[in-house]
Amino acid sequence: MIKTTYRGRELKILKSATLGCVKTFIGGKVISHADPVNEVIALDALRLIIDRIDVNGVGNNPTYALPYWYAPGTFDTNHAGHAIAPGGACVCNTCLSCPEKNVPRAVVGSCQHCHLTEHLHGRQYTDLAGWHQWTAPTPEQTKGRMLARRAAA
């Protein structure tokens, strides 16, 4: 088993029940149940994917639109649940074909992990953060949300 953090993402590689294969996780989410490689090769492959995702930027990776591929606090989500740059849009085919869902749903002062304000938050559950308390948005999220709000007005 390999368990490490790489660029803000928690990576875990386990031996699979299938002989000669590994099971890969990012942020607690299963990526693959049976990759036919060893642990080191699987870890290197995940690192290469994360490097490519970071170069392209949040919301510009149609194949990797789900939030667990990104470091916490660096993105918001649209109504389809895809990771987008704060105040931005997703470029996957699903989101491009449904523009009404491809808009930021975050309120300027809402939680870093979900879209509720501190007043309404309490303890919440999300697929990304699990059970969490209200967490202030990052400066990057606040700036993007403010820009999106101005553009919508």
N, C-alpha and C positions, 0 to 999 in steps of 0.2 A: 504494500500500500504506500502511495505517495500522497501527502497532504501538504499543500503549500499555498501561498498567496502570490499572485502575479498581477501587477498593475491594478491593484484594488479588487481583484476577483479571487474568490476562494476556489482552488482547484483540488480535486481529489481523484485519484486513479486507484481502482481496486481490481484484483483478479476476478474475472467473470466465472460463472459456473461452466461456461463453454471452455473446453481445454484450449490453451494457447491464446486466449482473448482477455481483454480488459474492459471494465466498465468505467466510464468517465462521467464526472460531475463538475458543474460550474455553479457556485453559489447554492449548493444543495440540490440543484436540478439535474436529473439524469440527461446526459447528452447522447450517450450510446451505451447499449447493454452488452455489446460483444464486438469490440474492435479487434481484428486479428493481428495485434501487435503486442509488444511488451510495454511495461509501464513507462520506461524512459522515452520511447518513441511516441507514445500517446501524449505524454506531457509536452514534449517538444512540438508536436502538432498543434496542441491547444495554444501554446505560446505564440506560434506563428500566426494562427488565426486571430488571436487577440491583438498582435502587432498590426496586422492588416486592418482590422476593425478600427483601431486607434488612429491609424494614418488616414483612413477614409472619413472618420468623424461620425458622431452619433446621428442616426437617421439617414445615412448614406450607404448603408449596407443591406440591400434588399434580402439577402439570404439570412442575415443575422439580425432580424428586426426585434426579437424578443429581449426584454430588459435584462435578463441574467447575463447576457454577453458583455454588459457595460459596467463600469465601476460605479458604485453607489454615489448619488449626488451629482452625477455628470449629465443626467438626462431627465426628461419628463416623458410622459406617455400620452398618446392620443387616444381617442375613443375606441380604437381597435385594440388597444393594449400594447402597441408597438412602441419601442424606444425612439424618441425624437430628440433633437437638440432643443434646449429650452427655448420656446417660442417658435420652433421650426415645424417641419413636416416630414413624413416618412416617404421613401421612394420605392417601396415595394409595390408590386402590381395590384394587390388587393386594396391598398390605401389610395393609389392613384386612380383606381376605378370607382372609388367611393369618396369623393372629395369632402362630403359633409362629415365624414368620420375622421378625416385626416387633418384635424385642427388641434392645437393644444387645448387641453381641458383644465389646465392648472390655473388656479387663482393666484394672484401675486404673492399673498402672504400664506399660502397653503404649505402643508407638510412636505418635507423633502421626499418622502416615500409614497405618499398618496395625495389626494386632492382636497383634503379637508382643512379648514382653518383651525387654529389652536382652540378657539372657542367651541367648535363643534366636534373636536377630535376624540378625546378620551383614549381608550386603548382600541386599536384597530388591527385588523388582519389584512395583509396583502400577500399575493404570491411572491412578490419580490422581497419584502422585508419581514414576513411572518408577523407575529404580534409585536406591535411597537407603540411607543409613546410619540406624541407630536415632536417632530424634529424640525428646527428652522431650516428653510431652504438655503442652499449654497448661494454665494454671490452670483455665480454663473446662472443658476436657475432664476434668481430674482431678476437679473438683467434681461434674460430672454423672455420671461413672462411679461415684464413691463413693455418691452418692444412689441410683443404680440398683441398686448392689450391696446397699445397706441395704434397699431396697424388695423385692428378690427374696428376701432372707433371712427 
